[in-house]
Amino acid sequence: MRTKKLLITNTWFLAIALVLVLTGLFYQTASAQDTAPTDDEVNAIAKQLFCPVCENTPLDVCPTEACRQWRELIRQMLAEGKTEQEIKDYFVANYGARVLSEPPRTGFNWLVYLVPPVLILAGAFALFNAFKEWTKPKSAEAGSGQGEEAGSSSDEDDYIQRLEEELKNRK
Protein backbone atom coordinates (compact mmCIF):
# COMPACT_ATOMS: atom_id res chain seq x y z
CA MET A 1 0.00 0.00 0.00
CA ARG A 2 2.82 2.26 0.86
CA THR A 3 4.44 1.59 -2.48
CA LYS A 4 1.19 2.34 -4.24
CA LYS A 5 0.91 5.66 -2.39
CA LEU A 6 4.49 6.47 -3.22
CA LEU A 7 3.85 5.69 -6.88
CA ILE A 8 0.77 7.98 -6.96
CA THR A 9 2.71 10.77 -5.26
CA ASN A 10 5.58 10.38 -7.71
CA THR A 11 3.13 10.42 -10.61
CA TRP A 12 1.59 13.65 -9.37
CA PHE A 13 5.01 15.12 -8.85
CA LEU A 14 6.03 14.19 -12.39
CA ALA A 15 2.76 15.56 -13.83
CA ILE A 16 3.22 18.89 -12.05
CA ALA A 17 6.87 19.03 -13.13
CA LEU A 18 5.85 18.27 -16.73
CA VAL A 19 3.19 21.04 -16.65
CA LEU A 20 5.73 23.50 -15.25
CA VAL A 21 8.34 22.59 -17.87
CA LEU A 22 5.82 22.87 -20.71
CA THR A 23 4.57 26.18 -19.35
CA GLY A 24 8.15 27.46 -19.21
CA LEU A 25 8.66 26.63 -22.87
CA PHE A 26 5.85 28.96 -23.92
CA TYR A 27 6.69 31.69 -21.44
CA GLN A 28 7.80 35.01 -22.96
CA THR A 29 9.01 38.07 -21.19
CA ALA A 30 6.36 40.74 -21.18
CA SER A 31 7.51 44.32 -20.95
CA ALA A 32 5.38 47.22 -19.85
CA GLN A 33 6.44 49.38 -22.79
CA ASP A 34 7.74 48.57 -26.20
CA THR A 35 11.12 50.11 -27.01
CA ALA A 36 10.06 51.03 -30.55
CA PRO A 37 9.42 54.78 -30.94
CA THR A 38 5.78 55.78 -31.28
CA ASP A 39 4.33 57.75 -34.18
CA ASP A 40 4.01 60.76 -31.88
CA GLU A 41 7.72 60.68 -31.10
CA VAL A 42 8.59 60.39 -34.79
CA ASN A 43 6.18 63.17 -35.79
CA ALA A 44 7.49 65.46 -33.04
CA ILE A 45 10.82 65.49 -34.87
CA ALA A 46 9.37 65.25 -38.39
CA LYS A 47 7.26 68.40 -37.92
CA GLN A 48 10.48 70.34 -37.27
CA LEU A 49 11.83 69.29 -40.67
CA PHE A 50 10.70 70.13 -44.19
CA CYS A 51 10.61 67.62 -47.00
CA PRO A 52 13.84 68.00 -49.02
CA VAL A 53 11.95 67.05 -52.21
CA CYS A 54 8.60 68.87 -51.86
CA GLU A 55 8.68 72.62 -51.37
CA ASN A 56 7.37 74.05 -48.06
CA THR A 57 5.85 70.77 -46.87
CA PRO A 58 6.57 69.58 -43.32
CA LEU A 59 7.98 66.07 -43.21
CA ASP A 60 5.27 64.83 -40.84
CA VAL A 61 2.42 65.48 -43.33
CA CYS A 62 4.16 64.98 -46.67
CA PRO A 63 2.45 62.13 -48.58
CA THR A 64 5.40 61.17 -50.81
CA GLU A 65 7.17 57.83 -50.58
CA ALA A 66 10.47 59.58 -49.92
CA CYS A 67 9.04 61.29 -46.85
CA ARG A 68 7.61 58.03 -45.58
CA GLN A 69 11.10 56.55 -45.86
CA TRP A 70 12.61 59.53 -44.04
CA ARG A 71 10.07 59.15 -41.23
CA GLU A 72 11.07 55.47 -40.98
CA LEU A 73 14.70 56.59 -40.86
CA ILE A 74 13.82 58.89 -37.96
CA ARG A 75 12.04 55.97 -36.23
CA GLN A 76 15.13 53.79 -36.72
CA MET A 77 17.48 56.49 -35.41
CA LEU A 78 15.27 56.97 -32.33
CA ALA A 79 15.31 53.21 -31.74
CA GLU A 80 19.12 53.34 -31.90
CA GLY A 81 19.03 55.92 -29.11
CA LYS A 82 19.94 59.03 -31.10
CA THR A 83 18.75 62.37 -29.77
CA GLU A 84 16.52 64.86 -31.55
CA GLN A 85 19.47 67.17 -32.22
CA GLU A 86 21.56 64.33 -33.67
CA ILE A 87 18.73 63.46 -36.06
CA LYS A 88 18.35 67.09 -37.15
CA ASP A 89 22.12 67.35 -37.63
CA TYR A 90 22.01 64.25 -39.84
CA PHE A 91 19.33 65.76 -42.09
CA VAL A 92 21.15 69.13 -42.24
CA ALA A 93 24.41 67.37 -43.15
CA ASN A 94 22.72 65.44 -45.97
CA TYR A 95 20.19 67.98 -47.31
CA GLY A 96 21.31 71.39 -46.05
CA ALA A 97 19.83 73.85 -43.56
CA ARG A 98 16.78 74.36 -45.80
CA VAL A 99 15.20 71.20 -44.30
CA LEU A 100 14.89 72.87 -40.89
CA SER A 101 11.54 74.49 -40.14
CA GLU A 102 13.36 77.08 -38.03
CA PRO A 103 16.58 78.50 -39.50
CA PRO A 104 19.65 78.24 -37.29
CA ARG A 105 20.33 81.41 -35.29
CA THR A 106 23.74 82.11 -36.70
CA GLY A 107 25.23 84.67 -39.07
CA PHE A 108 22.90 86.22 -41.64
CA ASN A 109 19.94 84.16 -40.36
CA TRP A 110 19.61 86.48 -37.36
CA LEU A 111 17.83 88.93 -39.68
CA VAL A 112 14.91 86.52 -39.85
CA TYR A 113 14.44 86.98 -36.12
CA LEU A 114 15.21 90.71 -35.90
CA VAL A 115 13.60 92.32 -38.97
CA PRO A 116 9.92 91.38 -38.38
CA PRO A 117 9.72 92.85 -34.85
CA VAL A 118 11.51 96.02 -36.02
CA LEU A 119 9.08 96.38 -38.94
CA ILE A 120 6.09 95.82 -36.67
CA LEU A 121 7.32 98.49 -34.23
CA ALA A 122 8.03 100.97 -37.07
CA GLY A 123 4.56 100.34 -38.53
CA ALA A 124 2.93 100.83 -35.13
CA PHE A 125 4.83 104.10 -34.66
CA ALA A 126 3.78 105.36 -38.12
CA LEU A 127 0.17 104.34 -37.52
CA PHE A 128 0.16 106.07 -34.13
CA ASN A 129 1.43 109.31 -35.71
CA ALA A 130 -1.13 109.04 -38.53
CA PHE A 131 -3.99 108.59 -36.04
CA LYS A 132 -2.72 111.53 -34.04
CA GLU A 133 -2.68 113.66 -37.20
CA TRP A 134 -6.15 112.51 -38.29
CA THR A 135 -7.70 113.29 -34.92
CA LYS A 136 -6.19 116.79 -34.69
CA PRO A 137 -8.99 119.35 -34.34
CA LYS A 138 -9.91 121.15 -37.58
CA SER A 139 -10.02 124.56 -35.90
CA ALA A 140 -6.29 124.42 -35.26
CA GLU A 141 -5.64 123.69 -38.92
CA ALA A 142 -8.00 126.46 -40.13
CA GLY A 143 -6.41 129.05 -37.82
CA SER A 144 -2.89 128.25 -38.94
CA GLY A 145 -3.73 128.35 -42.65
CA GLN A 146 -5.71 131.66 -42.75
CA GLY A 147 -2.68 133.85 -43.01
CA GLU A 148 -1.42 131.96 -46.02
CA GLU A 149 -4.79 132.08 -47.80
CA ALA A 150 -5.29 135.78 -47.18
CA GLY A 151 -2.22 136.76 -49.15
CA SER A 152 -2.46 133.96 -51.70
CA SER A 153 -3.49 135.70 -54.94
CA SER A 154 -5.43 138.74 -55.89
CA ASP A 155 -6.81 137.01 -59.02
CA GLU A 156 -8.78 134.64 -56.85
CA ASP A 157 -10.15 137.55 -54.78
CA ASP A 158 -11.21 139.41 -57.91
CA TYR A 159 -12.95 136.32 -59.24
CA ILE A 160 -14.89 135.82 -56.00
CA GLN A 161 -15.87 139.51 -55.92
CA ARG A 162 -17.17 139.41 -59.52
CA LEU A 163 -19.04 136.18 -58.81
CA GLU A 164 -20.76 137.71 -55.82
CA GLU A 165 -21.72 140.82 -57.83
CA GLU A 166 -23.21 138.73 -60.63
CA LEU A 167 -25.22 136.69 -58.16
CA LYS A 168 -26.59 139.90 -56.61
CA ASN A 169 -27.55 141.23 -60.03
CA ARG A 170 -29.52 138.09 -60.91
CA LYS A 171 -32.00 138.65 -58.11
C-alpha positions as a Markdown table, in Angstrom:
| # | Residue | x | y | z |
|---|---|---|---|---|
| 1 | Met | 0.0 | 0.0 | 0.0 |
| 2 | Arg | 2.8 | 2.3 | 0.9 |
| 3 | Thr | 4.4 | 1.6 | -2.5 |
| 4 | Lys | 1.2 | 2.3 | -4.2 |
| 5 | Lys | 0.9 | 5.7 | -2.4 |
| 6 | Leu | 4.5 | 6.5 | -3.2 |
| 7 | Leu | 3.8 | 5.7 | -6.9 |
| 8 | Ile | 0.8 | 8.0 | -7.0 |
| 9 | Thr | 2.7 | 10.8 | -5.3 |
| 10 | Asn | 5.6 | 10.4 | -7.7 |
| 11 | Thr | 3.1 | 10.4 | -10.6 |
| 12 | Trp | 1.6 | 13.7 | -9.4 |
| 13 | Phe | 5.0 | 15.1 | -8.8 |
| 14 | Leu | 6.0 | 14.2 | -12.4 |
| 15 | Ala | 2.8 | 15.6 | -13.8 |
| 16 | Ile | 3.2 | 18.9 | -12.1 |
| 17 | Ala | 6.9 | 19.0 | -13.1 |
| 18 | Leu | 5.9 | 18.3 | -16.7 |
| 19 | Val | 3.2 | 21.0 | -16.7 |
| 20 | Leu | 5.7 | 23.5 | -15.3 |
| 21 | Val | 8.3 | 22.6 | -17.9 |
| 22 | Leu | 5.8 | 22.9 | -20.7 |
| 23 | Thr | 4.6 | 26.2 | -19.4 |
| 24 | Gly | 8.2 | 27.5 | -19.2 |
| 25 | Leu | 8.7 | 26.6 | -22.9 |
| 26 | Phe | 5.9 | 29.0 | -23.9 |
| 27 | Tyr | 6.7 | 31.7 | -21.4 |
| 28 | Gln | 7.8 | 35.0 | -23.0 |
| 29 | Thr | 9.0 | 38.1 | -21.2 |
| 30 | Ala | 6.4 | 40.7 | -21.2 |
| 31 | Ser | 7.5 | 44.3 | -20.9 |
| 32 | Ala | 5.4 | 47.2 | -19.8 |
| 33 | Gln | 6.4 | 49.4 | -22.8 |
| 34 | Asp | 7.7 | 48.6 | -26.2 |
| 35 | Thr | 11.1 | 50.1 | -27.0 |
| 36 | Ala | 10.1 | 51.0 | -30.6 |
| 37 | Pro | 9.4 | 54.8 | -30.9 |
| 38 | Thr | 5.8 | 55.8 | -31.3 |
| 39 | Asp | 4.3 | 57.7 | -34.2 |
| 40 | Asp | 4.0 | 60.8 | -31.9 |
| 41 | Glu | 7.7 | 60.7 | -31.1 |
| 42 | Val | 8.6 | 60.4 | -34.8 |
| 43 | Asn | 6.2 | 63.2 | -35.8 |
| 44 | Ala | 7.5 | 65.5 | -33.0 |
| 45 | Ile | 10.8 | 65.5 | -34.9 |
| 46 | Ala | 9.4 | 65.3 | -38.4 |
| 47 | Lys | 7.3 | 68.4 | -37.9 |
| 48 | Gln | 10.5 | 70.3 | -37.3 |
| 49 | Leu | 11.8 | 69.3 | -40.7 |
| 50 | Phe | 10.7 | 70.1 | -44.2 |
| 51 | Cys | 10.6 | 67.6 | -47.0 |
| 52 | Pro | 13.8 | 68.0 | -49.0 |
| 53 | Val | 11.9 | 67.1 | -52.2 |
| 54 | Cys | 8.6 | 68.9 | -51.9 |
| 55 | Glu | 8.7 | 72.6 | -51.4 |
| 56 | Asn | 7.4 | 74.0 | -48.1 |
| 57 | Thr | 5.8 | 70.8 | -46.9 |
| 58 | Pro | 6.6 | 69.6 | -43.3 |
| 59 | Leu | 8.0 | 66.1 | -43.2 |
| 60 | Asp | 5.3 | 64.8 | -40.8 |
| 61 | Val | 2.4 | 65.5 | -43.3 |
| 62 | Cys | 4.2 | 65.0 | -46.7 |
| 63 | Pro | 2.5 | 62.1 | -48.6 |
| 64 | Thr | 5.4 | 61.2 | -50.8 |
| 65 | Glu | 7.2 | 57.8 | -50.6 |
| 66 | Ala | 10.5 | 59.6 | -49.9 |
| 67 | Cys | 9.0 | 61.3 | -46.8 |
| 68 | Arg | 7.6 | 58.0 | -45.6 |
| 69 | Gln | 11.1 | 56.5 | -45.9 |
| 70 | Trp | 12.6 | 59.5 | -44.0 |
| 71 | Arg | 10.1 | 59.1 | -41.2 |
| 72 | Glu | 11.1 | 55.5 | -41.0 |
| 73 | Leu | 14.7 | 56.6 | -40.9 |
| 74 | Ile | 13.8 | 58.9 | -38.0 |
| 75 | Arg | 12.0 | 56.0 | -36.2 |
| 76 | Gln | 15.1 | 53.8 | -36.7 |
| 77 | Met | 17.5 | 56.5 | -35.4 |
| 78 | Leu | 15.3 | 57.0 | -32.3 |
| 79 | Ala | 15.3 | 53.2 | -31.7 |
| 80 | Glu | 19.1 | 53.3 | -31.9 |
| 81 | Gly | 19.0 | 55.9 | -29.1 |
| 82 | Lys | 19.9 | 59.0 | -31.1 |
| 83 | Thr | 18.8 | 62.4 | -29.8 |
| 84 | Glu | 16.5 | 64.9 | -31.5 |
| 85 | Gln | 19.5 | 67.2 | -32.2 |
| 86 | Glu | 21.6 | 64.3 | -33.7 |
| 87 | Ile | 18.7 | 63.5 | -36.1 |
| 88 | Lys | 18.4 | 67.1 | -37.1 |
| 89 | Asp | 22.1 | 67.3 | -37.6 |
| 90 | Tyr | 22.0 | 64.2 | -39.8 |
| 91 | Phe | 19.3 | 65.8 | -42.1 |
| 92 | Val | 21.2 | 69.1 | -42.2 |
| 93 | Ala | 24.4 | 67.4 | -43.1 |
| 94 | Asn | 22.7 | 65.4 | -46.0 |
| 95 | Tyr | 20.2 | 68.0 | -47.3 |
| 96 | Gly | 21.3 | 71.4 | -46.1 |
| 97 | Ala | 19.8 | 73.8 | -43.6 |
| 98 | Arg | 16.8 | 74.4 | -45.8 |
| 99 | Val | 15.2 | 71.2 | -44.3 |
| 100 | Leu | 14.9 | 72.9 | -40.9 |
| 101 | Ser | 11.5 | 74.5 | -40.1 |
| 102 | Glu | 13.4 | 77.1 | -38.0 |
| 103 | Pro | 16.6 | 78.5 | -39.5 |
| 104 | Pro | 19.7 | 78.2 | -37.3 |
| 105 | Arg | 20.3 | 81.4 | -35.3 |
| 106 | Thr | 23.7 | 82.1 | -36.7 |
| 107 | Gly | 25.2 | 84.7 | -39.1 |
| 108 | Phe | 22.9 | 86.2 | -41.6 |
| 109 | Asn | 19.9 | 84.2 | -40.4 |
| 110 | Trp | 19.6 | 86.5 | -37.4 |
| 111 | Leu | 17.8 | 88.9 | -39.7 |
| 112 | Val | 14.9 | 86.5 | -39.9 |
| 113 | Tyr | 14.4 | 87.0 | -36.1 |
| 114 | Leu | 15.2 | 90.7 | -35.9 |
| 115 | Val | 13.6 | 92.3 | -39.0 |
| 116 | Pro | 9.9 | 91.4 | -38.4 |
| 117 | Pro | 9.7 | 92.8 | -34.9 |
| 118 | Val | 11.5 | 96.0 | -36.0 |
| 119 | Leu | 9.1 | 96.4 | -38.9 |
| 120 | Ile | 6.1 | 95.8 | -36.7 |
| 121 | Leu | 7.3 | 98.5 | -34.2 |
| 122 | Ala | 8.0 | 101.0 | -37.1 |
| 123 | Gly | 4.6 | 100.3 | -38.5 |
| 124 | Ala | 2.9 | 100.8 | -35.1 |
| 125 | Phe | 4.8 | 104.1 | -34.7 |
| 126 | Ala | 3.8 | 105.4 | -38.1 |
| 127 | Leu | 0.2 | 104.3 | -37.5 |
| 128 | Phe | 0.2 | 106.1 | -34.1 |
| 129 | Asn | 1.4 | 109.3 | -35.7 |
| 130 | Ala | -1.1 | 109.0 | -38.5 |
| 131 | Phe | -4.0 | 108.6 | -36.0 |
| 132 | Lys | -2.7 | 111.5 | -34.0 |
| 133 | Glu | -2.7 | 113.7 | -37.2 |
| 134 | Trp | -6.2 | 112.5 | -38.3 |
| 135 | Thr | -7.7 | 113.3 | -34.9 |
| 136 | Lys | -6.2 | 116.8 | -34.7 |
| 137 | Pro | -9.0 | 119.4 | -34.3 |
| 138 | Lys | -9.9 | 121.1 | -37.6 |
| 139 | Ser | -10.0 | 124.6 | -35.9 |
| 140 | Ala | -6.3 | 124.4 | -35.3 |
| 141 | Glu | -5.6 | 123.7 | -38.9 |
| 142 | Ala | -8.0 | 126.5 | -40.1 |
| 143 | Gly | -6.4 | 129.1 | -37.8 |
| 144 | Ser | -2.9 | 128.3 | -38.9 |
| 145 | Gly | -3.7 | 128.3 | -42.6 |
| 146 | Gln | -5.7 | 131.7 | -42.7 |
| 147 | Gly | -2.7 | 133.8 | -43.0 |
| 148 | Glu | -1.4 | 132.0 | -46.0 |
| 149 | Glu | -4.8 | 132.1 | -47.8 |
| 150 | Ala | -5.3 | 135.8 | -47.2 |
| 151 | Gly | -2.2 | 136.8 | -49.2 |
| 152 | Ser | -2.5 | 134.0 | -51.7 |
| 153 | Ser | -3.5 | 135.7 | -54.9 |
| 154 | Ser | -5.4 | 138.7 | -55.9 |
| 155 | Asp | -6.8 | 137.0 | -59.0 |
| 156 | Glu | -8.8 | 134.6 | -56.8 |
| 157 | Asp | -10.1 | 137.6 | -54.8 |
| 158 | Asp | -11.2 | 139.4 | -57.9 |
| 159 | Tyr | -13.0 | 136.3 | -59.2 |
| 160 | Ile | -14.9 | 135.8 | -56.0 |
| 161 | Gln | -15.9 | 139.5 | -55.9 |
| 162 | Arg | -17.2 | 139.4 | -59.5 |
| 163 | Leu | -19.0 | 136.2 | -58.8 |
| 164 | Glu | -20.8 | 137.7 | -55.8 |
| 165 | Glu | -21.7 | 140.8 | -57.8 |
| 166 | Glu | -23.2 | 138.7 | -60.6 |
| 167 | Leu | -25.2 | 136.7 | -58.2 |
| 168 | Lys | -26.6 | 139.9 | -56.6 |
| 169 | Asn | -27.6 | 141.2 | -60.0 |
| 170 | Arg | -29.5 | 138.1 | -60.9 |
| 171 | Lys | -32.0 | 138.7 | -58.1 |
